[in-house]
Amino acid sequence: MAFLKRLGFYLFGLSIGIVFLTMFLKKKSDETGVSFCYLPNCRTLKDIRSKPMSYSPEVSRKLVDKTLDTLDIATILTDGDIDFGNSDTKSVPCKTYKIEGIINKKETIITVRNCPDKALVQGIVF
């Protein structure tokens, strides 16, 4: 009986601790904007977003024509999926990634060159 009583106290304290820890970490991540990226897709997209963005003449033309918006590009760089099979991840110093996403209910592929000091959006295919 004593073991079951101790086990009950242990599980009760553990559950309260987990609830407080979850609330604390959630509040901390919301305030500071910290996100935990462990998978290669998330880490690569976060690395691209952390650099200054520049656009090729083709993409700049689409931005001027209002065919495309920088918010659409930012959305794909946040929620997109990188096609590592078709990307050139071995080149030095700039790696080229094909990122798939949806813009205006159309499947879109963005080609991004990820250099050490900047990211260049080379092309967009709808």
Secondary structure, DSSP 8 states (H G I E B T S, - for coil): -HHHHHHHHHHHHHHHHHHHHHHHHHHHHHHHT-----SHHHHHHHHHHTS-EEE-HHHHHHHHTTSS-HHHHHHHHHH-EE-TTTSB-S-SS-EEEEEEEEETTEEEEEEEEE-SS-EEEEEEE-
